[in-house]
Amino acid sequence: MQTQQTVNEGLKRAYLITITAADLAKKIDAEIKKIAPQVRMPGFRPGKVPANLVKKMHGEALHGQVVNDTIRESVDKLLRDEALRPAMQPQVGLNEDYEEGKDAVVSVSLEVLPAIEAPSIDGLKLEKLVVPVTEAEVDEALGNIASQNKSYKDAPKTKKAADGDQLIIDFVGKLDGVEFDGGKAEDAALVIGSGTFIPGFEDQLVGVKAGQEKTITVTFPAEYQAAHLAGKEATFDITVKAVKVETETTLDEDFAKSLGLDSLDKLKEIMKAQLEQQTAGLTRTQMKRALLDQLAAGHSFEVPGSMVEAEFAQIWAQLQQEAANDADPAAALKQIEDEKDEYRSIAERRVRLGLLLSEIGQANGVEVTGQEMNMLIQQAAMQYRAEDRERFVQYIQSEPMAAAQLRAPLYEDKVVDFLFDKADVTTREVTVEELQAAIEADETAEAAPAPKKAAAKKKAPAKKAEEAPAEEKPAAKKAPAKKAPAKKADDAAEKPAAKKAPAKKAAAKK
């Protein structure tokens, strides 16, 4: 193998690798010898097929395999020998006039990562804005829990069911007088006015008493999930077994124990922690922005254009998608077009910060463990169909660049946490509004995007930039005509958990 460097400009490198026809021929012959004992052909004993016949049968496929394998090995050797750190996957090409029996000339072009001196992490000073949780807020949260965990007691036998009362009923649903699957239940709890059953069901039970039997007629919604019932008229034979009225829920030890906790104090402790967690994400966003601003202010170096273009492409694609969904798509698209250069600068800053954080992490022994990486792979695999998950896992394990991309967000978070621990942090208590205002403020030329829960101010979106560097790949900010985006980089990957389906299921329920 012969190697010739053709480009060495800034971070750009290009090479020509010549693989001789003789080397390729030797490798093909070696492959033929390897597979010959496994080849079966009429007229020959197993493993005794002549090499020339094996080559005639499988030579073309073997040639393609050997050329591909040799090119990959040659590129890997080039990267090792030249100590190259590719910024992105190298572009590799085989000369167009290549054919079997000729030398293969392979072109390799790439950008390399810049040599960065590990930044000093001494002297970092950060202010942590925290929102204290008051007793009144805890009490309000407990009141909400109590309202969601209502209790009921039996009403007098003469009580007629009214809005808000709970009924315990048996019912049987029928289509044209014939009972249908899923339309039957016993001891079903129904709160009148809750809207948990199909339209018209609850309304017709107003005024019933315990022990009463009643037949009602309802029509299933046209979009009902069970296709055989959608839009159909049905009857339900109902037996009212009990009418119950709501009782006042007392926030006491018994209530806490009914939720599976040891005491009311434990319930309050949990509620306070949950309320604190609600603003913890905002606090982290504010601290991370301040940290990245300090790093960005002290470092300026050339970054690979390919990484910037990849980051910009991601930002631009999301901007276009969000602009297309805006109330005035034409105005939103024009706005982002007018600010295209500013978004490219944002992409460059993200890449630079990503490289800085990576260098800091490597210099200080920050790493993602094998166990953490396996968890990342399994979590990512769950986004695919069951039959595709194993193939995805194999792909990540065989493609270092893909694995690095999957690993990067977690690695960056660990580096940021490491820097938080090293920094001189002062804490200041603020209100939620003050914390949101601090995040949204345009105190620097490059500020972080506002978090989702913050009220977006009327600013040009280009003024709000990039809290997270390139590796984190946060959601790009929205560019509507009237308001700035309200997405938070740190929370970009978080999604609310889906609600659980109720344990009891009947066709009459929505």
C-alpha positions in Angstrom: 0.0 0.0 0.0 1.3 3.4 -1.0 0.0 6.6 0.5 0.3 10.2 -0.9 -1.0 13.3 0.9 -2.7 15.7 -1.6 -4.2 18.3 0.8 -3.1 19.8 4.0 -4.9 23.1 4.6 -6.1 24.1 8.0 -8.1 21.2 9.3 -8.6 19.6 5.8 -6.7 16.6 4.8 -6.8 14.4 1.6 -4.8 11.3 0.6 -4.5 8.9 -2.3 -3.9 5.3 -1.3 -2.7 2.9 -4.0 -3.4 -0.8 -3.4 -1.5 -2.9 -6.0 -3.2 -5.5 -8.1 -0.8 -8.1 -6.8 -1.8 -7.5 -3.2 -5.5 -7.8 -4.1 -4.8 -11.0 -6.1 -3.0 -12.6 -3.1 -6.0 -11.8 -0.8 -8.5 -13.2 -3.3 -6.4 -16.4 -3.6 -6.3 -16.6 0.2 -10.1 -16.3 0.4 -10.6 -19.0 -2.2 -8.4 -21.4 -0.2 -10.4 -20.5 2.9 -13.8 -21.3 1.4 -12.7 -24.1 -0.9 -13.2 -26.9 1.8 -16.8 -25.8 2.2 -17.7 -25.7 -1.5 -19.9 -28.5 -2.8 -20.0 -29.4 -6.5 -21.4 -32.5 -8.3 -18.7 -34.9 -9.3 -16.3 -33.8 -6.5 -15.9 -35.1 -3.0 -16.6 -32.5 -0.3 -13.6 -30.2 0.1 -11.9 -31.4 -3.1 -13.3 -28.9 -5.6 -10.3 -27.4 -7.6 -9.4 -23.8 -6.8 -9.9 -22.6 -10.4 -13.5 -23.9 -10.3 -14.1 -22.2 -6.9 -12.8 -19.0 -8.4 -15.0 -19.4 -11.4 -18.1 -19.9 -9.3 -17.4 -17.3 -6.5 -14.6 -15.1 -7.9 -16.7 -12.0 -8.6 -18.3 -11.9 -5.2 -15.0 -12.6 -3.5 -13.3 -9.9 -5.5 -15.9 -7.3 -4.4 -15.6 -8.4 -0.8 -11.8 -8.3 -0.8 -11.7 -4.9 -2.4 -14.1 -3.4 0.2 -12.4 -5.0 3.1 -9.0 -3.9 1.9 -10.1 -0.3 1.4 -11.5 -0.2 4.9 -8.3 -1.7 6.4 -6.2 0.8 4.4 -8.2 3.8 5.6 -8.0 2.5 9.2 -4.2 2.1 8.8 -3.9 5.6 7.4 -5.7 7.1 10.3 -3.5 5.3 12.7 -0.2 6.0 10.9 -0.9 9.7 10.5 -2.5 10.0 14.0 -5.6 11.6 12.4 -8.7 12.4 14.5 -11.6 12.7 12.0 -14.2 15.3 12.8 -16.7 13.4 10.7 -16.7 10.1 8.8 -14.0 10.4 6.1 -15.2 10.5 2.5 -13.7 7.5 0.6 -13.9 6.8 -3.1 -12.4 4.2 -5.5 -11.1 5.4 -8.9 -13.8 5.1 -11.6 -11.7 3.2 -14.1 -10.8 0.5 -11.6 -11.3 -3.1 -12.8 -10.0 -6.5 -11.6 -6.3 -7.0 -12.4 -5.5 -3.2 -12.0 -4.2 -1.2 -9.1 -6.9 0.3 -6.9 -6.5 4.0 -6.2 -8.5 5.1 -3.2 -9.1 8.8 -2.4 -9.7 9.8 1.2 -10.7 13.3 2.3 -11.6 14.4 5.8 -11.5 17.2 8.3 -9.6 16.6 11.6 -10.3 17.8 15.0 -8.3 20.8 16.1 -5.6 20.5 18.6 -7.0 22.1 21.7 -5.1 22.8 24.9 -7.2 21.6 27.8 -8.9 24.7 29.2 -8.1 25.7 32.8 -11.0 24.9 35.1 -9.7 27.0 38.0 -11.5 30.1 38.9 -14.9 29.2 37.6 -17.6 31.1 39.4 -21.3 30.4 39.1 -24.4 31.7 40.6 -27.2 29.1 41.3 -30.7 30.6 41.3 -33.1 28.4 43.3 -36.8 28.7 43.9 -37.7 27.9 47.5 -40.8 25.9 48.1 -43.2 27.4 50.7 -45.5 25.6 53.1 -48.5 27.2 51.3 -47.4 25.6 48.0 -47.0 22.2 49.7 -50.5 22.6 51.2 -51.9 23.5 47.8 -50.3 20.5 46.2 -51.7 18.3 49.0 -55.1 19.7 48.4 -54.9 18.8 44.7 -54.0 15.2 45.7 -56.9 15.1 48.0 -59.3 16.3 45.3 -58.0 13.6 43.0 -58.5 10.9 45.6 -62.1 11.4 46.5 -63.9 9.0 48.8 -67.6 8.2 48.8 -70.1 6.8 51.4 -73.4 5.1 50.9 -76.3 7.5 50.6 -79.8 6.8 52.1 -81.9 4.3 50.1 -84.2 7.1 49.1 -81.4 9.3 47.6 -81.8 10.1 44.0 -78.5 10.1 42.1 -77.3 13.6 41.2 -74.4 15.2 39.4 -71.2 14.3 41.4 -72.6 11.2 43.0 -71.0 7.8 42.6 -73.0 4.8 41.4 -72.1 1.2 41.7 -73.8 -0.6 38.8 -74.0 -3.8 36.8 -74.7 -3.4 33.1 -75.1 -5.4 30.0 -74.8 -3.8 26.5 -76.8 -5.1 23.5 -76.8 -4.4 19.7 -80.2 -5.1 18.2 -81.1 -7.1 21.3 -77.9 -9.2 21.2 -75.3 -8.9 23.9 -71.9 -7.8 22.5 -68.4 -8.5 23.7 -66.9 -6.1 26.1 -70.3 -4.6 26.9 -70.8 -6.2 30.3 -69.5 -5.3 33.8 -70.3 -5.9 37.4 -69.8 -3.5 40.4 -68.6 -0.8 38.0 -68.0 2.6 39.7 -69.4 5.5 37.8 -69.3 9.2 38.9 -72.2 11.1 37.2 -70.8 14.0 35.3 -67.2 12.7 35.1 -67.5 12.0 31.4 -65.8 8.6 31.7 -68.6 6.7 29.9 -69.8 7.4 26.4 -72.0 10.5 25.8 -75.5 10.1 27.0 -74.8 7.2 29.4 -74.3 9.2 32.6 -77.0 11.7 31.9 -79.7 9.1 31.8 -78.8 7.8 35.2 -79.5 11.1 37.0 -82.4 10.5 39.4 -81.9 6.7 39.8 -82.0 5.1 43.3 -80.3 2.1 44.8 -81.9 -1.2 43.7 -83.5 0.3 40.6 -83.2 -1.3 37.2 -83.2 0.8 34.1 -82.6 0.3 30.3 -81.0 3.2 28.5 -80.3 3.8 24.8 -77.0 5.4 23.6 -75.1 5.9 20.4 -71.4 5.1 20.2 -69.3 8.0 18.8 -68.4 7.7 15.1 -64.7 7.6 16.1 -65.1 5.0 18.8 -62.0 2.8 19.1 -64.0 -0.5 18.6 -64.9 -0.4 14.9 -67.8 -2.8 15.3 -69.5 -0.4 17.7 -68.5 3.0 16.1 -71.6 5.0 15.3 -74.0 2.2 16.4 -77.0 2.6 18.6 -77.0 0.3 21.6 -79.1 -0.4 24.7 -77.7 -1.1 28.2 -79.6 -2.9 30.9 -78.5 -1.4 34.2 -78.9 -2.5 37.8 -78.1 0.2 40.3 -76.6 -1.5 43.3 -75.6 1.6 45.3 -75.8 5.4 45.3 -72.9 7.0 47.1 -72.1 10.7 48.0 -68.7 12.3 48.2 -67.2 12.7 51.7 -64.8 15.3 52.7 -61.2 14.2 52.4 -59.2 15.0 55.5 -55.4 15.4 55.1 -54.4 13.4 58.1 -52.3 10.3 58.9 -55.0 7.9 57.6 -55.1 9.7 54.3 -51.3 9.4 53.9 -51.5 5.7 54.8 -54.2 5.2 52.2 -51.6 6.3 49.7 -49.1 3.7 50.9 -47.0 6.1 53.0 -46.0 5.9 56.7 -47.1 9.3 57.7 -48.5 12.7 56.7 -45.0 14.2 57.2 -43.6 11.7 54.7 -46.3 12.8 52.2 -45.4 16.4 52.7 -41.7 15.6 52.3 -42.4 13.9 49.0 -44.6 16.7 47.7 -41.9 19.3 48.6 -39.3 17.3 46.7 -41.5 17.1 43.7 -42.2 20.8 43.7 -38.4 21.5 44.0 -37.8 19.2 41.1 -40.2 21.2 38.9 -37.8 24.2 39.0 -34.5 22.2 39.3 -34.5 21.9 35.5 -34.7 25.7 35.1 -32.0 26.1 37.6 -29.7 23.7 35.7 -30.4 25.6 32.5 -29.5 28.9 34.1 -26.2 27.5 35.5 -25.3 25.7 32.4 -25.8 28.8 30.3 -23.5 30.8 32.6 -20.9 28.0 32.5 -20.9 27.8 28.7 -20.7 31.6 28.4 -17.6 31.6 30.5 -16.0 28.8 28.4 -17.0 30.5 25.1 -15.6 33.9 26.2 -12.2 32.5 26.9 -11.6 30.3 23.8 -11.5 30.9 20.1 -10.2 28.3 17.6 -10.9 27.0 14.1 -13.6 24.3 14.1 -14.3 21.7 11.4 -16.7 23.1 8.8 -18.3 19.7 8.3 -19.3 19.6 11.9 -20.7 23.1 11.7 -22.7 22.2 8.6 -24.1 19.1 10.2 -25.2 21.1 13.3 -26.6 23.9 11.1 -28.5 21.4 9.0 -30.2 20.0 12.1 -31.1 23.5 13.4 -32.3 24.6 10.0 -34.5 21.5 9.4 -36.3 22.1 12.7 -36.7 25.8 12.1 -38.3 25.1 8.7 -40.6 22.5 10.2 -41.7 24.8 13.0 -42.1 27.8 10.7 -44.3 25.7 8.4 -46.6 25.0 11.3 -46.7 28.6 12.4 -49.9 30.7 12.1 -48.2 32.7 9.3 -45.8 30.2 7.6 -44.6 32.7 4.9 -43.7 35.4 7.5 -42.0 32.8 9.8 -39.9 31.3 6.9 -38.9 34.8 5.8 -37.8 35.7 9.3 -35.5 32.7 9.6 -34.1 33.3 6.1 -33.2 36.8 7.1 -31.3 35.5 10.1 -29.7 32.5 8.4 -26.1 33.7 9.0 -26.9 34.2 12.7 -28.1 30.6 13.0 -24.9 29.4 11.3 -22.9 31.3 13.9 -25.0 29.6 16.6 -24.1 26.2 15.0 -20.4 27.1 15.1 -20.5 28.1 18.7 -22.2 24.9 19.6 -19.5 22.9 17.9 -16.8 24.9 19.6 -18.3 24.4 23.0 -18.8 20.7 22.4 -15.1 20.3 21.5 -14.1 22.2 24.6 -16.2 20.1 26.9 -14.9 16.9 25.3 -11.3 18.1 25.8 -12.1 19.0 29.5 -13.7 15.6 30.0 -10.7 13.7 28.5 -8.2 15.7 30.5 -10.0 15.0 33.7 -10.9 11.4 33.3 -14.6 11.8 32.8 -16.0 8.8 31.1 -19.2 7.0 30.2 -19.1 3.5 31.7 -19.8 0.3 29.7 -22.9 -0.2 31.8 -24.2 3.3 31.1 -23.5 2.8 27.4 -25.4 -0.4 27.3 -28.4 1.3 28.9 -28.2 4.1 26.3 -28.2 1.5 23.5 -31.1 -0.4 25.0 -33.1 2.8 25.5 -32.5 4.0 22.0 -33.4 0.5 20.6 -36.8 0.8 22.2 -37.7 3.4 19.6 -37.7 0.7 16.9 -40.0 -2.2 16.2 -39.2 -5.3 18.2 -37.9 -7.1 15.1 -35.5 -4.3 14.3 -34.0 -3.7 17.8 -31.3 -6.4 17.6 -30.2 -5.0 14.2 -30.0 -1.5 15.7 -27.8 -2.8 18.6 -25.5 -4.5 16.2 -25.2 -1.4 14.1 -24.2 0.8 17.1 -21.7 -1.8 18.3 -20.1 -2.0 14.8 -20.1 1.7 13.9 -17.9 3.8 16.2 -19.2 7.1 14.8 -22.8 6.1 15.5 -21.9 5.0 19.0 -20.1 8.3 19.7 -23.1 10.2 18.6 -25.4 8.2 20.9 -22.9 8.6 23.8 -22.2 12.3 23.4 -25.2 13.8 25.2 -24.6 11.8 28.4 -20.9 12.4 28.2 -21.5 16.2 28.0 -23.9 16.1 30.9 -21.2 14.3 33.0 -18.6 16.9 32.0 -21.0 19.7 32.9 -21.7 18.1 36.3 -18.0 17.7 36.8 -17.5 21.4 36.2 -20.3 22.3 38.5 -18.5 20.4 41.3 -15.3 22.2 40.6 -16.8 25.7 40.3 -17.2 28.2 43.1 -21.0 28.2 43.3 -23.0 30.8 45.3 -26.7 30.2 45.8 -29.4 32.9 45.6 -33.1 32.4 46.2 -35.5 33.9 43.6 -39.0 33.5 42.5 -40.0 31.4 39.5 -40.6 34.6 37.5 -37.1 35.9 38.3 -35.6 32.5 37.3 -37.4 32.5 34.0 -36.4 36.1 33.4 -32.8 35.3 34.0 -32.9 32.5 31.5 -34.6 34.6 28.9 -32.6 37.7 29.4 -30.5 39.1 26.6 -27.6 40.1 28.9 -25.1 38.5 26.5 -25.0 38.4 22.7 -25.4 34.7 22.8 -28.0 33.6 25.4 -29.7 30.3 25.9 -33.1 29.3 24.6 -36.0 29.9 27.0 -37.3 26.7 28.8 -40.6 25.3 27.8 -42.5 26.5 30.8 -41.2 30.1 30.6 -43.4 32.7 29.1 -41.8 33.6 25.8 -41.1 37.3 25.2 -41.4 39.1 21.9 -37.8 39.0 20.7 -36.2 38.1 17.5 -35.3 34.4 17.7 -31.8 34.9 16.5 -31.0 36.8 19.8 -31.6 33.6 21.7 -29.0 31.0 20.9 -27.5 27.9 22.1 -27.4 26.7 25.6 -26.0 23.3 24.5 -23.0 22.5 22.3 -23.2 20.4 19.2 -22.9 17.0 20.8 -26.0 17.5 22.9 -28.1 18.2 19.8 -30.8 20.2 21.5 -34.0 21.3 19.9 -33.4 24.3 17.7 -35.3 27.4 18.6 -38.6 28.2 16.9 -38.8 31.3 14.6 -42.5 32.4 14.5 -43.3 35.8 13.4 -44.6 37.0 16.7 -42.8 35.2 19.5 -39.6 33.5 20.4 -39.3 29.8 21.0 -39.9 28.3 24.4 -37.8 25.1 24.3 -35.2 24.2 26.8 -32.0 22.3 25.6 -31.6 20.4 28.8 -35.1 19.0 28.7 -35.2 18.4 25.0 -35.2 14.6 25.4 -37.8 14.4 28.3 -41.3 13.4 27.5 -44.2 13.0 29.9 -45.1 9.4 30.8 -48.2 8.1 29.1 -51.2 7.7 31.4 -52.0 4.2 32.5 -55.1 2.5 31.2 -57.7 1.9 33.9 -57.7 -1.6 35.4 -61.4 -2.1 34.6 -62.4 -2.0 31.0 -65.8 -2.1 29.5 -67.2 -1.1 26.1 -69.4 1.6 27.7 -66.4 3.5 28.9 -64.6 6.0 26.6 
